Amino acid sequence: MNTSLNHPEPLAYSIADAVRVSAIGRTRLYALIGEGRLKATKVGKRTLIPAASLKALIAGEA
């Protein structure tokens, strides 16, 4: 069975989810956004972190 069809990888994370999956603290996450090392976009009132941006940061590419 293909589990990627059952649980597709998210395109973006909320701040709370990004903190949870990355083990980066909330304050540091906002600092990284402010430094331009992590991309963020607003959708309504929500701030979303693109999964690709978070992965690049963790991989040391940002």
mmJSON file of the N, C-alpha and C atoms, coordinates in Angstrom:
{"data_MODEL":{"atom_site":{
"group_PDB":["ATOM","ATOM","ATOM","ATOM","ATOM","ATOM","ATOM","ATOM","ATOM","ATOM","ATOM","ATOM","ATOM","ATOM","ATOM","ATOM","ATOM","ATOM","ATOM","ATOM","ATOM","ATOM","ATOM","ATOM","ATOM","ATOM","ATOM","ATOM","ATOM","ATOM","ATOM","ATOM","ATOM","ATOM","ATOM","ATOM","ATOM","ATOM","ATOM","ATOM","ATOM","ATOM","ATOM","ATOM","ATOM","ATOM","ATOM","ATOM","ATOM","ATOM","ATOM","ATOM","ATOM","ATOM","ATOM","ATOM","ATOM","ATOM","ATOM","ATOM","ATOM","ATOM","ATOM","ATOM","ATOM","ATOM","ATOM","ATOM","ATOM","ATOM","ATOM","ATOM","ATOM","ATOM","ATOM","ATOM","ATOM","ATOM","ATOM","ATOM","ATOM","ATOM","ATOM","ATOM","ATOM","ATOM","ATOM","ATOM","ATOM","ATOM","ATOM","ATOM","ATOM","ATOM","ATOM","ATOM","ATOM","ATOM","ATOM","ATOM","ATOM","ATOM","ATOM","ATOM","ATOM","ATOM","ATOM","ATOM","ATOM","ATOM","ATOM","ATOM","ATOM","ATOM","ATOM","ATOM","ATOM","ATOM","ATOM","ATOM","ATOM","ATOM","ATOM","ATOM","ATOM","ATOM","ATOM","ATOM","ATOM","ATOM","ATOM","ATOM","ATOM","ATOM","ATOM","ATOM","ATOM","ATOM","ATOM","ATOM","ATOM","ATOM","ATOM","ATOM","ATOM","ATOM","ATOM","ATOM","ATOM","ATOM","ATOM","ATOM","ATOM","ATOM","ATOM","ATOM","ATOM","ATOM","ATOM","ATOM","ATOM","ATOM","ATOM","ATOM","ATOM","ATOM","ATOM","ATOM","ATOM","ATOM","ATOM","ATOM","ATOM","ATOM","ATOM","ATOM","ATOM","ATOM","ATOM","ATOM","ATOM","ATOM","ATOM","ATOM","ATOM","ATOM"],
"id":[1,2,3,4,5,6,7,8,9,10,11,12,13,14,15,16,17,18,19,20,21,22,23,24,25,26,27,28,29,30,31,32,33,34,35,36,37,38,39,40,41,42,43,44,45,46,47,48,49,50,51,52,53,54,55,56,57,58,59,60,61,62,63,64,65,66,67,68,69,70,71,72,73,74,75,76,77,78,79,80,81,82,83,84,85,86,87,88,89,90,91,92,93,94,95,96,97,98,99,100,101,102,103,104,105,106,107,108,109,110,111,112,113,114,115,116,117,118,119,120,121,122,123,124,125,126,127,128,129,130,131,132,133,134,135,136,137,138,139,140,141,142,143,144,145,146,147,148,149,150,151,152,153,154,155,156,157,158,159,160,161,162,163,164,165,166,167,168,169,170,171,172,173,174,175,176,177,178,179,180,181,182,183,184,185,186],
"type_symbol":["N","C","C","N","C","C","N","C","C","N","C","C","N","C","C","N","C","C","N","C","C","N","C","C","N","C","C","N","C","C","N","C","C","N","C","C","N","C","C","N","C","C","N","C","C","N","C","C","N","C","C","N","C","C","N","C","C","N","C","C","N","C","C","N","C","C","N","C","C","N","C","C","N","C","C","N","C","C","N","C","C","N","C","C","N","C","C","N","C","C","N","C","C","N","C","C","N","C","C","N","C","C","N","C","C","N","C","C","N","C","C","N","C","C","N","C","C","N","C","C","N","C","C","N","C","C","N","C","C","N","C","C","N","C","C","N","C","C","N","C","C","N","C","C","N","C","C","N","C","C","N","C","C","N","C","C","N","C","C","N","C","C","N","C","C","N","C","C","N","C","C","N","C","C","N","C","C","N","C","C","N","C","C","N","C","C"],
"label_atom_id":["N","CA","C","N","CA","C","N","CA","C","N","CA","C","N","CA","C","N","CA","C","N","CA","C","N","CA","C","N","CA","C","N","CA","C","N","CA","C","N","CA","C","N","CA","C","N","CA","C","N","CA","C","N","CA","C","N","CA","C","N","CA","C","N","CA","C","N","CA","C","N","CA","C","N","CA","C","N","CA","C","N","CA","C","N","CA","C","N","CA","C","N","CA","C","N","CA","C","N","CA","C","N","CA","C","N","CA","C","N","CA","C","N","CA","C","N","CA","C","N","CA","C","N","CA","C","N","CA","C","N","CA","C","N","CA","C","N","CA","C","N","CA","C","N","CA","C","N","CA","C","N","CA","C","N","CA","C","N","CA","C","N","CA","C","N","CA","C","N","CA","C","N","CA","C","N","CA","C","N","CA","C","N","CA","C","N","CA","C","N","CA","C","N","CA","C","N","CA","C","N","CA","C","N","CA","C","N","CA","C","N","CA","C","N","CA","C"],
"label_alt_id":[null,null,null,null,null,null,null,null,null,null,null,null,null,null,null,null,null,null,null,null,null,null,null,null,null,null,null,null,null,null,null,null,null,null,null,null,null,null,null,null,null,null,null,null,null,null,null,null,null,null,null,null,null,null,null,null,null,null,null,null,null,null,null,null,null,null,null,null,null,null,null,null,null,null,null,null,null,null,null,null,null,null,null,null,null,null,null,null,null,null,null,null,null,null,null,null,null,null,null,null,null,null,null,null,null,null,null,null,null,null,null,null,null,null,null,null,null,null,null,null,null,null,null,null,null,null,null,null,null,null,null,null,null,null,null,null,null,null,null,null,null,null,null,null,null,null,null,null,null,null,null,null,null,null,null,null,null,null,null,null,null,null,null,null,null,null,null,null,null,null,null,null,null,null,null,null,null,null,null,null,null,null,null,null,null,null],
"label_comp_id":["MET","MET","MET","ASN","ASN","ASN","THR","THR","THR","SER","SER","SER","LEU","LEU","LEU","ASN","ASN","ASN","HIS","HIS","HIS","PRO","PRO","PRO","GLU","GLU","GLU","PRO","PRO","PRO","LEU","LEU","LEU","ALA","ALA","ALA","TYR","TYR","TYR","SER","SER","SER","ILE","ILE","ILE","ALA","ALA","ALA","ASP","ASP","ASP","ALA","ALA","ALA","VAL","VAL","VAL","ARG","ARG","ARG","VAL","VAL","VAL","SER","SER","SER","ALA","ALA","ALA","ILE","ILE","ILE","GLY","GLY","GLY","ARG","ARG","ARG","THR","THR","THR","ARG","ARG","ARG","LEU","LEU","LEU","TYR","TYR","TYR","ALA","ALA","ALA","LEU","LEU","LEU","ILE","ILE","ILE","GLY","GLY","GLY","GLU","GLU","GLU","GLY","GLY","GLY","ARG","ARG","ARG","LEU","LEU","LEU","LYS","LYS","LYS","ALA","ALA","ALA","THR","THR","THR","LYS","LYS","LYS","VAL","VAL","VAL","GLY","GLY","GLY","LYS","LYS","LYS","ARG","ARG","ARG","THR","THR","THR","LEU","LEU","LEU","ILE","ILE","ILE","PRO","PRO","PRO","ALA","ALA","ALA","ALA","ALA","ALA","SER","SER","SER","LEU","LEU","LEU","LYS","LYS","LYS","ALA","ALA","ALA","LEU","LEU","LEU","ILE","ILE","ILE","ALA","ALA","ALA","GLY","GLY","GLY","GLU","GLU","GLU","ALA","ALA","ALA"],
"label_asym_id":["A","A","A","A","A","A","A","A","A","A","A","A","A","A","A","A","A","A","A","A","A","A","A","A","A","A","A","A","A","A","A","A","A","A","A","A","A","A","A","A","A","A","A","A","A","A","A","A","A","A","A","A","A","A","A","A","A","A","A","A","A","A","A","A","A","A","A","A","A","A","A","A","A","A","A","A","A","A","A","A","A","A","A","A","A","A","A","A","A","A","A","A","A","A","A","A","A","A","A","A","A","A","A","A","A","A","A","A","A","A","A","A","A","A","A","A","A","A","A","A","A","A","A","A","A","A","A","A","A","A","A","A","A","A","A","A","A","A","A","A","A","A","A","A","A","A","A","A","A","A","A","A","A","A","A","A","A","A","A","A","A","A","A","A","A","A","A","A","A","A","A","A","A","A","A","A","A","A","A","A","A","A","A","A","A","A"],
"label_entity_id":["1","1","1","1","1","1","1","1","1","1","1","1","1","1","1","1","1","1","1","1","1","1","1","1","1","1","1","1","1","1","1","1","1","1","1","1","1","1","1","1","1","1","1","1","1","1","1","1","1","1","1","1","1","1","1","1","1","1","1","1","1","1","1","1","1","1","1","1","1","1","1","1","1","1","1","1","1","1","1","1","1","1","1","1","1","1","1","1","1","1","1","1","1","1","1","1","1","1","1","1","1","1","1","1","1","1","1","1","1","1","1","1","1","1","1","1","1","1","1","1","1","1","1","1","1","1","1","1","1","1","1","1","1","1","1","1","1","1","1","1","1","1","1","1","1","1","1","1","1","1","1","1","1","1","1","1","1","1","1","1","1","1","1","1","1","1","1","1","1","1","1","1","1","1","1","1","1","1","1","1","1","1","1","1","1","1"],
"label_seq_id":[1,1,1,2,2,2,3,3,3,4,4,4,5,5,5,6,6,6,7,7,7,8,8,8,9,9,9,10,10,10,11,11,11,12,12,12,13,13,13,14,14,14,15,15,15,16,16,16,17,17,17,18,18,18,19,19,19,20,20,20,21,21,21,22,22,22,23,23,23,24,24,24,25,25,25,26,26,26,27,27,27,28,28,28,29,29,29,30,30,30,31,31,31,32,32,32,33,33,33,34,34,34,35,35,35,36,36,36,37,37,37,38,38,38,39,39,39,40,40,40,41,41,41,42,42,42,43,43,43,44,44,44,45,45,45,46,46,46,47,47,47,48,48,48,49,49,49,50,50,50,51,51,51,52,52,52,53,53,53,54,54,54,55,55,55,56,56,56,57,57,57,58,58,58,59,59,59,60,60,60,61,61,61,62,62,62],
"pdbx_PDB_ins_code":[null,null,null,null,null,null,null,null,null,null,null,null,null,null,null,null,null,null,null,null,null,null,null,null,null,null,null,null,null,null,null,null,null,null,null,null,null,null,null,null,null,null,null,null,null,null,null,null,null,null,null,null,null,null,null,null,null,null,null,null,null,null,null,null,null,null,null,null,null,null,null,null,null,null,null,null,null,null,null,null,null,null,null,null,null,null,null,null,null,null,null,null,null,null,null,null,null,null,null,null,null,null,null,null,null,null,null,null,null,null,null,null,null,null,null,null,null,null,null,null,null,null,null,null,null,null,null,null,null,null,null,null,null,null,null,null,null,null,null,null,null,null,null,null,null,null,null,null,null,null,null,null,null,null,null,null,null,null,null,null,null,null,null,null,null,null,null,null,null,null,null,null,null,null,null,null,null,null,null,null,null,null,null,null,null,null],
"Cartn_x":[0.837,0.0,0.889,0.516,1.29,0.818,1.632,1.221,1.249,1.995,2.03,0.676,-0.118,-1.461,-2.388,-2.156,-2.994,-2.642,-1.37,-0.891,0.023,-0.55,0.311,1.131,2.33,3.208,2.611,2.604,2.011,2.813,2.119,2.773,3.339,2.708,3.126,2.734,3.401,3.14,2.703,1.79,1.49,2.706,2.766,3.882,3.964,2.838,2.83,3.315,2.887,3.323,4.796,5.265,6.681,7.557,7.116,7.852,7.904,6.779,6.69,7.564,7.493,8.22,9.706,10.098,11.505,12.285,11.58,12.213,12.941,12.516,13.023,11.991,12.433,11.514,10.767,9.621,8.768,9.483,10.182,10.886,11.98,12.735,13.801,13.222,12.087,11.433,11.085,10.503,10.177,11.443,12.517,13.792,14.324,14.244,14.695,13.872,12.59,11.735,12.202,12.438,12.893,14.241,15.123,16.441,16.377,15.211,15.062,15.579,15.941,16.45,15.323,14.124,12.96,11.822,11.222,10.122,8.828,7.995,6.678,5.694,4.461,3.415,2.179,1.436,0.196,-0.966,-1.839,-3.096,-4.174,-4.805,-5.732,-4.925,-5.294,-4.569,-3.455,-3.421,-2.45,-1.129,-0.059,1.273,1.641,2.002,2.369,3.814,4.501,5.884,5.878,6.327,6.39,7.291,6.842,7.606,8.991,9.092,10.379,11.359,10.865,11.717,12.218,11.349,11.737,12.758,12.542,13.479,14.844,14.851,16.11,16.87,16.162,16.798,17.44,16.712,17.207,18.39,18.358,19.437,20.667,20.558,21.689,21.824,20.767,20.803,20.299,19.784,19.239,20.104],
"Cartn_y":[-1.17,0.0,1.242,2.242,3.48,4.456,4.685,5.557,7.02,7.405,8.814,9.276,8.352,8.713,8.903,8.146,8.247,9.465,9.841,10.969,11.832,12.654,13.468,14.46,14.743,15.689,17.09,17.853,19.193,20.128,21.05,22.075,23.18,23.406,24.463,24.081,24.732,24.486,25.772,25.65,26.774,26.976,28.092,28.339,27.207,26.854,25.799,24.475,24.131,22.873,22.926,24.071,24.216,24.062,24.62,24.466,22.995,22.322,20.911,20.02,20.159,19.245,19.561,20.803,21.181,21.2,21.231,21.364,22.697,23.689,25.061,25.823,26.602,27.351,28.426,28.802,29.792,31.128,31.6,32.876,32.798,31.701,31.539,31.428,30.777,30.648,32.03,32.883,34.24,35.031,34.799,35.473,35.056,33.784,33.284,33.887,34.071,34.723,36.171,36.86,38.247,38.411,37.431,37.448,37.099,36.621,36.227,34.829,34.082,32.722,31.703,32.094,31.219,32.018,31.457,32.142,31.934,32.938,32.847,33.642,33.212,33.918,34.0,35.06,35.229,34.791,33.995,33.609,33.985,35.096,35.639,36.061,35.571,35.885,34.883,33.784,32.717,32.982,32.676,32.701,31.271,31.037,29.693,29.671,28.599,28.374,27.307,27.627,26.586,25.438,24.227,23.042,23.045,23.469,23.495,24.449,25.577,26.544,25.965,25.29,24.691,23.573,22.753,21.683,22.241,23.312,23.935,24.479,25.078,25.595,24.463,23.387,22.257,21.6,21.582,20.972,21.874,23.091,24.002,24.778,24.798,25.488,26.925,27.33,28.69,29.529],
"Cartn_z":[0.0,0.0,0.0,-0.766,-0.872,0.194,1.212,2.314,1.933,0.884,0.49,-0.034,-0.552,-0.998,0.196,1.256,2.444,3.288,3.308,4.106,3.253,2.37,1.506,2.327,1.838,2.503,2.386,3.474,3.413,2.515,1.881,1.067,1.946,3.087,4.003,5.417,6.368,7.784,8.464,9.404,10.278,11.173,11.876,12.787,13.82,14.407,15.426,14.857,13.654,13.043,12.662,12.175,11.82,13.055,14.176,15.436,15.829,15.71,16.109,15.237,13.919,13.038,12.941,13.232,13.073,14.378,15.501,16.817,16.964,16.197,16.326,17.144,18.097,18.934,18.157,18.671,18.027,17.826,18.859,18.764,17.707,17.7,16.703,15.307,15.158,13.86,13.313,14.155,13.72,13.406,14.159,13.88,12.505,12.186,10.884,9.746,9.972,8.979,8.805,9.916,9.869,9.183,9.338,8.708,7.226,6.767,5.371,5.08,6.105,5.913,5.775,6.188,6.109,5.487,4.452,3.777,4.55,4.503,5.139,4.295,4.318,3.597,4.468,4.32,5.068,4.179,4.76,4.115,5.107,4.842,5.831,7.044,8.209,9.436,9.726,8.99,9.267,8.565,9.243,8.654,8.324,7.067,6.631,6.161,6.504,6.108,5.018,3.804,2.771,3.211,2.986,3.396,2.756,1.511,0.822,1.508,1.998,2.686,4.009,4.735,6.017,5.784,4.76,4.453,4.055,3.259,2.835,4.05,4.978,6.184,6.987,7.183,7.955,7.246,5.918,5.136,5.056,5.591,5.565,4.281,3.484,2.197,2.29,3.438,3.576,4.482],
"occupancy":[1.0,1.0,1.0,1.0,1.0,1.0,1.0,1.0,1.0,1.0,1.0,1.0,1.0,1.0,1.0,1.0,1.0,1.0,1.0,1.0,1.0,1.0,1.0,1.0,1.0,1.0,1.0,1.0,1.0,1.0,1.0,1.0,1.0,1.0,1.0,1.0,1.0,1.0,1.0,1.0,1.0,1.0,1.0,1.0,1.0,1.0,1.0,1.0,1.0,1.0,1.0,1.0,1.0,1.0,1.0,1.0,1.0,1.0,1.0,1.0,1.0,1.0,1.0,1.0,1.0,1.0,1.0,1.0,1.0,1.0,1.0,1.0,1.0,1.0,1.0,1.0,1.0,1.0,1.0,1.0,1.0,1.0,1.0,1.0,1.0,1.0,1.0,1.0,1.0,1.0,1.0,1.0,1.0,1.0,1.0,1.0,1.0,1.0,1.0,1.0,1.0,1.0,1.0,1.0,1.0,1.0,1.0,1.0,1.0,1.0,1.0,1.0,1.0,1.0,1.0,1.0,1.0,1.0,1.0,1.0,1.0,1.0,1.0,1.0,1.0,1.0,1.0,1.0,1.0,1.0,1.0,1.0,1.0,1.0,1.0,1.0,1.0,1.0,1.0,1.0,1.0,1.0,1.0,1.0,1.0,1.0,1.0,1.0,1.0,1.0,1.0,1.0,1.0,1.0,1.0,1.0,1.0,1.0,1.0,1.0,1.0,1.0,1.0,1.0,1.0,1.0,1.0,1.0,1.0,1.0,1.0,1.0,1.0,1.0,1.0,1.0,1.0,1.0,1.0,1.0,1.0,1.0,1.0,1.0,1.0,1.0],
"B_iso_or_equiv":[0.0,0.0,0.0,0.0,0.0,0.0,0.0,0.0,0.0,0.0,0.0,0.0,0.0,0.0,0.0,0.0,0.0,0.0,0.0,0.0,0.0,0.0,0.0,0.0,0.0,0.0,0.0,0.0,0.0,0.0,0.0,0.0,0.0,0.0,0.0,0.0,0.0,0.0,0.0,0.0,0.0,0.0,0.0,0.0,0.0,0.0,0.0,0.0,0.0,0.0,0.0,0.0,0.0,0.0,0.0,0.0,0.0,0.0,0.0,0.0,0.0,0.0,0.0,0.0,0.0,0.0,0.0,0.0,0.0,0.0,0.0,0.0,0.0,0.0,0.0,0.0,0.0,0.0,0.0,0.0,0.0,0.0,0.0,0.0,0.0,0.0,0.0,0.0,0.0,0.0,0.0,0.0,0.0,0.0,0.0,0.0,0.0,0.0,0.0,0.0,0.0,0.0,0.0,0.0,0.0,0.0,0.0,0.0,0.0,0.0,0.0,0.0,0.0,0.0,0.0,0.0,0.0,0.0,0.0,0.0,0.0,0.0,0.0,0.0,0.0,0.0,0.0,0.0,0.0,0.0,0.0,0.0,0.0,0.0,0.0,0.0,0.0,0.0,0.0,0.0,0.0,0.0,0.0,0.0,0.0,0.0,0.0,0.0,0.0,0.0,0.0,0.0,0.0,0.0,0.0,0.0,0.0,0.0,0.0,0.0,0.0,0.0,0.0,0.0,0.0,0.0,0.0,0.0,0.0,0.0,0.0,0.0,0.0,0.0,0.0,0.0,0.0,0.0,0.0,0.0,0.0,0.0,0.0,0.0,0.0,0.0],
"pdbx_formal_charge":[null,null,null,null,null,null,null,null,null,null,null,null,null,null,null,null,null,null,null,null,null,null,null,null,null,null,null,null,null,null,null,null,null,null,null,null,null,null,null,null,null,null,null,null,null,null,null,null,null,null,null,null,null,null,null,null,null,null,null,null,null,null,null,null,null,null,null,null,null,null,null,null,null,null,null,null,null,null,null,null,null,null,null,null,null,null,null,null,null,null,null,null,null,null,null,null,null,null,null,null,null,null,null,null,null,null,null,null,null,null,null,null,null,null,null,null,null,null,null,null,null,null,null,null,null,null,null,null,null,null,null,null,null,null,null,null,null,null,null,null,null,null,null,null,null,null,null,null,null,null,null,null,null,null,null,null,null,null,null,null,null,null,null,null,null,null,null,null,null,null,null,null,null,null,null,null,null,null,null,null,null,null,null,null,null,null],
"auth_seq_id":[1,1,1,2,2,2,3,3,3,4,4,4,5,5,5,6,6,6,7,7,7,8,8,8,9,9,9,10,10,10,11,11,11,12,12,12,13,13,13,14,14,14,15,15,15,16,16,16,17,17,17,18,18,18,19,19,19,20,20,20,21,21,21,22,22,22,23,23,23,24,24,24,25,25,25,26,26,26,27,27,27,28,28,28,29,29,29,30,30,30,31,31,31,32,32,32,33,33,33,34,34,34,35,35,35,36,36,36,37,37,37,38,38,38,39,39,39,40,40,40,41,41,41,42,42,42,43,43,43,44,44,44,45,45,45,46,46,46,47,47,47,48,48,48,49,49,49,50,50,50,51,51,51,52,52,52,53,53,53,54,54,54,55,55,55,56,56,56,57,57,57,58,58,58,59,59,59,60,60,60,61,61,61,62,62,62],
"auth_comp_id":["MET","MET","MET","ASN","ASN","ASN","THR","THR","THR","SER","SER","SER","LEU","LEU","LEU","ASN","ASN","ASN","HIS","HIS","HIS","PRO","PRO","PRO","GLU","GLU","GLU","PRO","PRO","PRO","LEU","LEU","LEU","ALA","ALA","ALA","TYR","TYR","TYR","SER","SER","SER","ILE","ILE","ILE","ALA","ALA","ALA","ASP","ASP","ASP","ALA","ALA","ALA","VAL","VAL","VAL","ARG","ARG","ARG","VAL","VAL","VAL","SER","SER","SER","ALA","ALA","ALA","ILE","ILE","ILE","GLY","GLY","GLY","ARG","ARG","ARG","THR","THR","THR","ARG","ARG","ARG","LEU","LEU","LEU","TYR","TYR","TYR","ALA","ALA","ALA","LEU","LEU","LEU","ILE","ILE","ILE","GLY","GLY","GLY","GLU","GLU","GLU","GLY","GLY","GLY","ARG","ARG","ARG","LEU","LEU","LEU","LYS","LYS","LYS","ALA","ALA","ALA","THR","THR","THR","LYS","LYS","LYS","VAL","VAL","VAL","GLY","GLY","GLY","LYS","LYS","LYS","ARG","ARG","ARG","THR","THR","THR","LEU","LEU","LEU","ILE","ILE","ILE","PRO","PRO","PRO","ALA","ALA","ALA","ALA","ALA","ALA","SER","SER","SER","LEU","LEU","LEU","LYS","LYS","LYS","ALA","ALA","ALA","LEU","LEU","LEU","ILE","ILE","ILE","ALA","ALA","ALA","GLY","GLY","GLY","GLU","GLU","GLU","ALA","ALA","ALA"],
"auth_asym_id":["A","A","A","A","A","A","A","A","A","A","A","A","A","A","A","A","A","A","A","A","A","A","A","A","A","A","A","A","A","A","A","A","A","A","A","A","A","A","A","A","A","A","A","A","A","A","A","A","A","A","A","A","A","A","A","A","A","A","A","A","A","A","A","A","A","A","A","A","A","A","A","A","A","A","A","A","A","A","A","A","A","A","A","A","A","A","A","A","A","A","A","A","A","A","A","A","A","A","A","A","A","A","A","A","A","A","A","A","A","A","A","A","A","A","A","A","A","A","A","A","A","A","A","A","A","A","A","A","A","A","A","A","A","A","A","A","A","A","A","A","A","A","A","A","A","A","A","A","A","A","A","A","A","A","A","A","A","A","A","A","A","A","A","A","A","A","A","A","A","A","A","A","A","A","A","A","A","A","A","A","A","A","A","A","A","A"],
"auth_atom_id":["N","CA","C","N","CA","C","N","CA","C","N","CA","C","N","CA","C","N","CA","C","N","CA","C","N","CA","C","N","CA","C","N","CA","C","N","CA","C","N","CA","C","N","CA","C","N","CA","C","N","CA","C","N","CA","C","N","CA","C","N","CA","C","N","CA","C","N","CA","C","N","CA","C","N","CA","C","N","CA","C","N","CA","C","N","CA","C","N","CA","C","N","CA","C","N","CA","C","N","CA","C","N","CA","C","N","CA","C","N","CA","C","N","CA","C","N","CA","C","N","CA","C","N","CA","C","N","CA","C","N","CA","C","N","CA","C","N","CA","C","N","CA","C","N","CA","C","N","CA","C","N","CA","C","N","CA","C","N","CA","C","N","CA","C","N","CA","C","N","CA","C","N","CA","C","N","CA","C","N","CA","C","N","CA","C","N","CA","C","N","CA","C","N","CA","C","N","CA","C","N","CA","C","N","CA","C","N","CA","C","N","CA","C","N","CA","C"],
"pdbx_PDB_model_num":[1,1,1,1,1,1,1,1,1,1,1,1,1,1,1,1,1,1,1,1,1,1,1,1,1,1,1,1,1,1,1,1,1,1,1,1,1,1,1,1,1,1,1,1,1,1,1,1,1,1,1,1,1,1,1,1,1,1,1,1,1,1,1,1,1,1,1,1,1,1,1,1,1,1,1,1,1,1,1,1,1,1,1,1,1,1,1,1,1,1,1,1,1,1,1,1,1,1,1,1,1,1,1,1,1,1,1,1,1,1,1,1,1,1,1,1,1,1,1,1,1,1,1,1,1,1,1,1,1,1,1,1,1,1,1,1,1,1,1,1,1,1,1,1,1,1,1,1,1,1,1,1,1,1,1,1,1,1,1,1,1,1,1,1,1,1,1,1,1,1,1,1,1,1,1,1,1,1,1,1,1,1,1,1,1,1]
}}}
